[in-house]
């Protein structure tokens, strides 16, 4: 594996399709847990009004797509939320992780049994609201809760 760029979306997808799925899910969960809560906390200080609006629109889109049962639209909105959040952190190294997060969200939706969870949507809403209201600690905490939910859902789907 040392010869491969383990952060490349194609390698992540390959790993999630193969016998190392559970290990890959664990590694991705660890990476996201290390980055996204801090990104949410930073975004509460640095996000623009436009980025806050984009995150709110993404949550609204996730809600509508879940009601409609449109998993492709749900995925687009979920990706938009997380990529906007990473960008809103103001840290280009966090923003560079967008492709990793997008890849795992895409694989989760396309390769595993998946149904939108209303609790997960509420957690996205809580993160977005905390960022918009400039409450960094709340944003970080809500993101940690969201990632716990995502990790559990992916483990359940993988087993």
MOVENKA-V830052 format. One record per pair of residues at least 6 apart in sequence whose C-alpha atoms are under 6 Angstrom apart, sorted by the first residue. I is the first residue (numbers start at 1). J is the second residue. If there is no record, write none. Layout:
BEGIN
{{I:J} {I:J}}
END
This chain:
BEGIN
{{9:103} {15:21} {37:140} {37:143} {37:144} {39:86} {39:89} {40:139} {40:140} {41:136} {41:139} {41:140} {42:89} {43:88} {43:89} {44:131} {44:134} {44:135} {44:136} {45:134} {47:88} {52:132} {55:81} {55:128} {58:77} {58:81} {61:77} {62:74} {62:77} {65:73} {65:74} {66:116} {79:102} {83:98} {86:94} {86:95} {87:95} {112:157} {113:157} {123:146} {127:139} {127:142} {127:143} {130:138} {130:139} {131:139}}
END
